[in-house]
Amino acid sequence: MSLRKWAKLFMKTLLVGAVAALVVGLILQLFNGAIEFTGMADRLLYPLILLGSGALVSVYSQMGFFAYLTLNYMGIGIFRRKTWQYIQIVLAVLALLELMFFRTFVGGSTSLQQDLILGISILVIAVVVAYLKVKSTNANAWIPTLFFMMAISIVEIIGVLQIGVSNATIFMVVPLLICNAYQILTLHKVTQQDEKKS
């Protein structure tokens, strides 16, 4: 993949994250009304702040995506393909269990119900994204996509989970998952173009 194509993917993901955060932020404000506006300037600045926050979330997502690509490259180089797939399955399941149970029982951080809802949501989204990826590529993409959408996404959201505020969790997790899904679903399109030229 050329730098130009990587920059194009970066900018598109930046836009996806900004728009996702804007939509999620406005929906949260509409239903929860957590922020009280004191004037018209606040109402005008709020969407800009949401766009900027979404752009930052997308950059965070892209760092995780780059780390995943590096980890996947090294994993394929070190282990046999089948062994690497089993390792990814185990790590994804451990990350999901850590999110849903371990934090509550060991750390006593939040309610079990919230962690279960978040974990099941991530699992469902990961399965849907993996299904779409397999449909557009091949069956070999199933496990790496599940691993990325589950394990890497959970590692990326651990920081926001320590805040303990539901609105903050929703505001960060939804755009992050959308950015992760966008990147993994478009990666093969970007790399296919390079393969066709050579």
Residue pairs with C-beta under 8 A, 6 or more apart in sequence:
1 190
1 191
1 194
2 194
5 190
5 193
5 194
8 190
9 183
9 186
9 187
9 190
10 62
12 182
12 186
13 58
13 61
13 62
13 179
13 182
13 183
14 55
14 58
14 59
16 58
16 178
16 179
16 182
17 54
17 55
17 57
17 58
17 59
17 61
17 175
17 176
17 178
17 179
18 51
18 52
18 54
18 55
18 58
19 51
19 54
20 54
20 174
20 175
20 178
20 179
21 50
21 51
21 53
21 54
21 55
21 57
21 171
21 175
22 47
22 50
22 51
22 54
24 170
24 171
24 174
24 175
25 46
25 47
25 50
25 53
25 54
25 171
26 47
26 50
28 34
28 167
28 170
28 171
29 35
29 46
32 167
34 167
35 46
37 43
37 46
53 171
54 175
57 172
57 175
57 176
57 179
58 175
58 179
60 156
60 176
61 156
61 175
61 176
61 179
61 180
61 183
62 179
62 183
64 152
64 153
64 155
64 156
64 180
65 148
65 152
65 180
65 183
65 184
67 152
68 147
68 148
68 152
72 144
75 84
75 87
75 88
76 84
78 84
79 87
85 143
85 144
88 143
88 144
88 146
88 147
88 151
89 143
89 146
89 147
91 147
91 151
92 146
92 147
92 150
92 151
94 151
95 150
95 151
95 154
95 155
96 119
96 122
96 123
96 150
96 151
96 154
98 154
99 115
99 118
99 119
99 122
99 154
99 161
100 115
100 116
100 118
100 119
100 120
101 112
101 115
103 109
103 110
103 115
103 161
104 110
104 111
104 112
104 115
109 161
109 162
109 164
110 161
110 164
114 166
118 161
118 169
118 173
122 149
122 150
122 153
122 154
122 177
123 150
125 149
125 177
125 181
126 145
126 146
126 149
126 150
126 153
127 146
129 145
129 149
129 180
129 181
129 184
129 185
130 141
130 142
130 145
130 146
130 149
132 185
133 141
133 142
133 145
133 184
133 185
133 188
134 141
134 142
134 145
136 185
136 188
137 188
141 188
145 184
148 180
148 184
149 177
149 180
149 181
149 184
152 180
153 176
153 177
153 180
156 176
156 180
157 169
157 172
157 173
157 176
160 168
160 169
160 172
160 173
161 169
163 169
